[in-house]
Amino acid sequence: MGRLAVKRWLAIVVASGVLAAAGFARWTPPRRAGDLYPRPDALEYEASARSLRDGTGYSIPIAGRRYAPRYPPGFPALLVPFLAVRDSGPGSGIVAVLATALLGIALAMLAAWAAS
C-alpha cells in the first residue's frame, strides 16, 4: 500500500469517526424532541411541514383552525420528504435535523479535503 493510499484510508477513518462522534453527541430521540428549545419554533416548523406534506397548505393547525406560520417555508419544506418517509408523531423532525447536520459536516470535510 502506497503512502497516498494510506493517507486516503486514514482520512476516511478520521472522517467517519468525526461523523460518528457528531451523530452520537447530537442524537436526541424523537420522543424527547418536544422538550427542546426554543419550543414554539420547533413545533411550528414541524406542524407546518406536516401541513405541506398533507396538501393543506403552509399553515399551522391549532384547535381545529389553520393559522399562518411566523417563519418562511424553507426549513419546513426541507422536513417534508423526511416526514413523508417516516413520521412517528411529534418530534420526528429531529431526525431530519440530525441528518442535515451530518451532511453539512461531511460536505465541509470534503471541501477541506479537496482544497488541501
MOHUMO-V522593 format. One record per pair of residues at least 24 apart in sequence whose C-alpha atoms are under 10 Angstrom apart, sorted by the first residue. I is the first residue (numbers start at 1). GAP is how many residues later the second one is. D is the distance in whole Angstrom. If there is no record, write none. Layout:
# MOHUMO-V522593
i | gap | d
I | GAP | D
I | GAP | D
This chain:
# MOHUMO-V522593
i | gap | d
8 | 105 | 10
11 | 98 | 10
11 | 102 | 9
15 | 90 | 9
15 | 91 | 8
15 | 94 | 7
15 | 95 | 9
16 | 90 | 9
18 | 84 | 10
18 | 87 | 9
18 | 88 | 9
18 | 91 | 10
19 | 82 | 10
19 | 83 | 6
19 | 84 | 9
19 | 86 | 7
19 | 87 | 7
19 | 90 | 10
20 | 82 | 9
22 | 76 | 9
22 | 79 | 9
22 | 80 | 7
22 | 83 | 9
23 | 75 | 7
23 | 76 | 9
23 | 78 | 9
23 | 79 | 7
24 | 74 | 10
26 | 68 | 10
26 | 71 | 10
26 | 72 | 7
26 | 75 | 9
26 | 76 | 10
27 | 67 | 9
27 | 68 | 8
27 | 70 | 10
27 | 71 | 7
27 | 72 | 10
28 | 63 | 9
28 | 66 | 7
28 | 67 | 8
28 | 70 | 9
29 | 62 | 8
29 | 63 | 9
29 | 65 | 8
29 | 66 | 8
30 | 57 | 10
30 | 58 | 8
30 | 59 | 8
30 | 60 | 7
30 | 61 | 4
30 | 62 | 5
30 | 63 | 8
30 | 64 | 6
30 | 65 | 7
31 | 57 | 9
31 | 58 | 8
31 | 59 | 7
31 | 60 | 6
31 | 61 | 8
31 | 63 | 10
32 | 58 | 9
32 | 59 | 7
32 | 60 | 10
32 | 62 | 9
33 | 57 | 8
33 | 58 | 5
33 | 59 | 8
33 | 60 | 8
33 | 61 | 6
33 | 62 | 9
34 | 56 | 7
34 | 57 | 6
34 | 58 | 9
34 | 60 | 9
35 | 56 | 9
36 | 55 | 9
36 | 58 | 10
41 | 28 | 10
41 | 29 | 9
41 | 30 | 9
42 | 48 | 10
42 | 49 | 9
42 | 51 | 9
42 | 52 | 9
43 | 47 | 8
43 | 48 | 8
43 | 50 | 9
44 | 25 | 7
44 | 26 | 8
44 | 27 | 9
44 | 32 | 9
45 | 24 | 8
45 | 25 | 9
45 | 26 | 8
45 | 27 | 9
45 | 28 | 8
45 | 29 | 10
45 | 30 | 7
45 | 31 | 5
45 | 32 | 9
45 | 34 | 8
45 | 48 | 9
46 | 29 | 9
46 | 30 | 6
46 | 31 | 10
46 | 33 | 7
46 | 34 | 9
46 | 37 | 9
46 | 43 | 10
46 | 44 | 8
46 | 45 | 8
46 | 46 | 8
46 | 47 | 6
46 | 48 | 9
47 | 29 | 8
47 | 43 | 8
47 | 46 | 10
48 | 25 | 8
48 | 27 | 10
48 | 28 | 6
48 | 29 | 9
48 | 31 | 9
48 | 32 | 9
49 | 24 | 8
49 | 25 | 10
49 | 26 | 8
49 | 27 | 4
49 | 28 | 6
49 | 29 | 8
49 | 30 | 6
49 | 31 | 5
49 | 32 | 9
49 | 33 | 10
49 | 34 | 8
49 | 35 | 10
49 | 44 | 9
50 | 26 | 8
50 | 27 | 9
50 | 29 | 8
50 | 30 | 7
50 | 33 | 7
50 | 34 | 9
50 | 37 | 9
50 | 43 | 10
51 | 25 | 9
51 | 29 | 9
52 | 24 | 8
52 | 25 | 7
52 | 27 | 10
52 | 28 | 7
53 | 24 | 9
53 | 26 | 9
53 | 27 | 6
53 | 28 | 8
53 | 29 | 10
53 | 30 | 8
53 | 31 | 7
54 | 26 | 9
54 | 30 | 9
